């Protein structure tokens, strides 16, 4: 069996993980921008961020960055520890969203917006699989969900549902876009994320079960709350 040296597989694995992390986060931001361009409804957190954006005059990317940073503050009492992926998530998603909106023209024909929405949701699922499989820490919203689960003892699905419903309702009241795209995303993102998590998994070593799994809850891919 070959000895793994500085130039061997273990040396290259962190590079692959970093590539997956930043590719995934970039594509995630692109997918969120494309969903906005489709104008057929957004996922819950984007509904909230869009509503805040409309009332503050800030770009939705800026709001996404600020809201992500504020959510991280909630990690303190929940005793959650951010990783490189967590901090990168906060910054990159908003920047890429604004760039995507700047580079993508507005579409008016429904025949163009529907395929755009479908492609954006598919891309979002692939991006989710990429950046989560890199294992550099959860996004701020994922950490909020798992932190509340661990602190309250409530099931992950219940915590996730309560967060998403609250966020969606608040965003809708603020004028965020809720529509067919919101429903499509809710139904499709779970199966897509699960598929791509398996596809992009890095099998360098056994993965230690998270506290969520240890308590008999859903597997990590089912526990993820997409950004």
C-alpha positions as CSV (number, residue, x, y, z in Angstrom):
1,X,0.0,0.0,0.0
2,X,1.6,3.3,-1.0
3,X,2.7,5.8,1.6
4,X,0.8,9.0,1.4
5,X,3.2,11.9,1.3
6,X,3.0,15.6,1.0
7,X,2.0,15.3,-2.7
8,X,-0.3,12.3,-2.1
9,X,-4.0,12.0,-2.0
10,X,-4.4,13.5,1.5
11,X,-2.5,16.5,0.5
12,X,-4.8,17.1,-2.5
13,X,-8.0,16.5,-0.7
14,X,-8.2,19.9,1.1
15,X,-7.7,21.5,-2.3
16,X,-10.6,19.5,-3.8
17,X,-12.7,20.5,-0.8
18,X,-11.9,24.2,-1.2
19,X,-12.7,24.0,-4.9
20,X,-16.0,22.3,-4.1
21,X,-16.8,24.9,-1.4
22,X,-16.2,28.0,-3.5
23,X,-17.7,26.5,-6.7
24,X,-20.8,25.5,-4.8
25,X,-21.2,28.8,-3.1
26,X,-20.7,30.7,-6.3
27,X,-23.2,28.5,-8.2
28,X,-25.6,28.9,-5.3
29,X,-25.5,32.7,-5.6
30,X,-26.0,32.4,-9.3
31,X,-29.0,30.2,-8.8
32,X,-30.6,32.6,-6.4
33,X,-30.0,35.5,-8.8
34,X,-31.6,33.5,-11.7
35,X,-34.7,32.7,-9.5
36,X,-35.1,36.4,-9.0
37,X,-34.9,37.0,-12.7
38,X,-37.5,34.4,-13.4
39,X,-39.9,36.4,-11.2
40,X,-42.1,33.3,-10.4
41,X,-41.5,33.2,-6.7
42,X,-38.5,32.7,-4.4
43,X,-37.4,30.4,-1.6
44,X,-38.4,31.6,1.9
45,X,-35.1,33.4,2.9
46,X,-34.9,35.2,-0.4
47,X,-38.6,36.2,0.0
48,X,-37.6,37.8,3.3
49,X,-34.4,39.4,1.9
50,X,-36.3,40.8,-1.1
51,X,-39.0,42.3,1.1
52,X,-36.3,44.0,3.3
53,X,-34.5,45.2,0.2
54,X,-37.7,46.9,-1.1
55,X,-38.1,48.8,2.1
56,X,-34.5,49.8,2.7
57,X,-33.3,50.5,-0.8
58,X,-30.4,48.2,-0.4
59,X,-29.6,45.6,-3.0
60,X,-30.9,42.1,-2.2
61,X,-27.3,40.9,-2.2
62,X,-26.4,43.4,0.4
63,X,-29.4,42.4,2.5
64,X,-28.4,38.8,2.2
65,X,-24.9,39.5,3.5
66,X,-26.2,41.6,6.4
67,X,-28.9,39.1,7.4
68,X,-26.4,36.3,7.3
69,X,-24.1,38.2,9.6
70,X,-27.0,38.9,12.0
71,X,-28.0,35.3,12.0
72,X,-24.5,34.4,13.0
73,X,-24.9,36.4,16.2
74,X,-27.8,34.1,17.1
75,X,-25.2,31.2,17.1
76,X,-23.6,32.6,20.2
77,X,-26.4,31.6,22.7
78,X,-26.9,28.4,20.7
79,X,-23.2,27.6,21.1
80,X,-22.7,26.9,17.4
81,X,-19.2,27.2,15.9
82,X,-18.8,28.7,12.5
83,X,-16.3,27.3,10.0
84,X,-14.7,28.6,6.8
85,X,-17.7,27.6,4.9
86,X,-20.0,29.5,7.2
87,X,-18.1,32.8,6.8
88,X,-17.7,32.3,3.1
89,X,-21.4,31.6,2.7
90,X,-22.3,35.0,4.3
91,X,-20.1,37.0,2.0
92,X,-20.1,35.1,-1.3
93,X,-23.9,34.5,-1.8
94,X,-24.8,38.2,-1.7
95,X,-22.0,39.3,-3.9
96,X,-22.7,36.7,-6.6
97,X,-26.5,37.4,-6.4
98,X,-25.9,41.1,-7.2
99,X,-23.4,40.3,-10.0
100,X,-25.8,37.8,-11.5
101,X,-28.7,40.3,-11.5
102,X,-26.4,42.9,-13.1
103,X,-25.3,40.6,-15.9
104,X,-28.6,38.9,-16.6
105,X,-31.3,40.8,-18.6
106,X,-34.9,40.9,-17.5
107,X,-37.2,38.4,-19.1
108,X,-40.8,39.1,-19.8
109,X,-41.9,36.1,-21.8
110,X,-43.3,33.3,-19.6
111,X,-41.9,30.8,-22.0
112,X,-38.4,31.9,-21.1
113,X,-39.0,32.5,-17.4
114,X,-40.3,28.9,-16.7
115,X,-37.2,27.2,-18.0
116,X,-35.1,29.7,-16.2
117,X,-36.8,28.9,-12.9
118,X,-36.4,25.1,-13.5
119,X,-32.7,25.6,-14.3
120,X,-32.1,27.7,-11.3
121,X,-33.7,25.2,-8.9
122,X,-31.6,22.4,-10.5
123,X,-28.5,24.5,-10.2
124,X,-29.3,25.3,-6.6
125,X,-29.5,21.6,-5.8
126,X,-26.2,20.9,-7.4
127,X,-24.6,23.9,-5.6
128,X,-26.0,22.6,-2.3
129,X,-24.4,19.2,-2.8
130,X,-21.1,20.8,-3.7
131,X,-20.6,23.2,-0.8
132,X,-22.1,21.0,1.9
133,X,-20.0,17.9,0.8
134,X,-16.9,20.1,1.2
135,X,-17.5,19.9,5.0
136,X,-16.2,23.4,5.9
137,X,-19.1,24.2,8.2
138,X,-22.9,24.9,7.6
139,X,-24.3,28.1,6.3
140,X,-25.7,30.6,8.9
141,X,-29.3,29.5,8.4
142,X,-28.4,25.8,8.6
143,X,-26.6,26.4,11.9
144,X,-29.5,28.3,13.3
145,X,-31.8,25.4,12.5
146,X,-29.5,22.7,14.0
147,X,-28.7,24.9,17.0
148,X,-32.3,25.3,17.8
149,X,-32.9,21.6,17.4
150,X,-30.1,20.8,19.8
151,X,-31.1,23.4,22.4
152,X,-34.8,22.7,22.4
153,X,-34.8,19.0,21.7
154,X,-37.5,19.5,19.0
155,X,-37.4,17.4,15.8
156,X,-35.3,18.9,13.0
157,X,-38.3,18.8,10.6
158,X,-40.4,20.8,13.1
159,X,-37.7,23.4,13.7
160,X,-37.1,23.7,10.0
161,X,-40.8,24.1,9.2
162,X,-41.3,26.7,11.9
163,X,-38.4,28.8,10.7
164,X,-39.3,28.6,7.0
165,X,-43.0,29.4,7.6
166,X,-42.1,32.4,9.9
167,X,-39.5,33.7,7.4
168,X,-41.8,33.2,4.4
169,X,-44.7,35.0,6.2
170,X,-42.6,37.9,7.2
171,X,-41.1,38.2,3.7
172,X,-44.5,38.1,2.1
173,X,-45.8,40.8,4.4
174,X,-42.8,43.0,3.4
175,X,-43.6,42.5,-0.2
176,X,-41.3,39.6,-1.2
177,X,-42.2,37.4,-4.1
178,X,-44.2,34.3,-3.3
179,X,-45.5,32.2,-6.2
180,X,-45.2,29.0,-8.2
181,X,-41.4,29.1,-7.9
182,X,-41.7,29.0,-4.1
183,X,-43.7,25.8,-4.3
184,X,-41.5,24.2,-6.9
185,X,-38.4,25.0,-4.8
186,X,-40.0,23.5,-1.7
187,X,-40.9,20.3,-3.4
188,X,-37.7,19.8,-5.5
189,X,-34.8,21.0,-3.3
190,X,-34.9,18.1,-0.9
191,X,-34.6,15.3,-3.4
192,X,-32.1,17.3,-5.5
193,X,-29.9,18.1,-2.6
194,X,-29.9,14.5,-1.5
195,X,-28.9,13.3,-5.0
196,X,-26.1,15.8,-5.4
197,X,-24.8,15.3,-1.8
198,X,-24.2,11.6,-2.7
199,X,-22.8,12.5,-6.1
200,X,-20.2,15.0,-4.7
201,X,-19.4,13.2,-1.5
202,X,-15.6,13.2,-0.7
203,X,-14.8,9.7,0.6
204,X,-11.4,10.4,2.2
205,X,-12.4,9.1,5.6
206,X,-15.5,8.0,7.5
207,X,-17.7,10.9,8.4
208,X,-18.5,11.2,12.2
209,X,-22.2,11.3,12.7
210,X,-23.5,14.7,13.7
211,X,-25.5,15.2,16.9
212,X,-28.6,15.3,14.8
213,X,-27.9,11.9,13.4
214,X,-26.8,10.6,16.8
215,X,-30.2,11.5,18.2
216,X,-32.0,9.4,15.6
217,X,-33.0,12.3,13.4
218,X,-32.7,12.8,9.7
219,X,-29.4,12.4,7.9
220,X,-27.4,15.5,7.3
221,X,-28.7,16.0,3.8
222,X,-32.3,15.9,5.1
223,X,-31.4,18.3,7.9
224,X,-30.1,21.0,5.6
225,X,-32.0,24.2,5.3
226,X,-31.0,25.6,1.9
227,X,-29.8,29.1,1.8
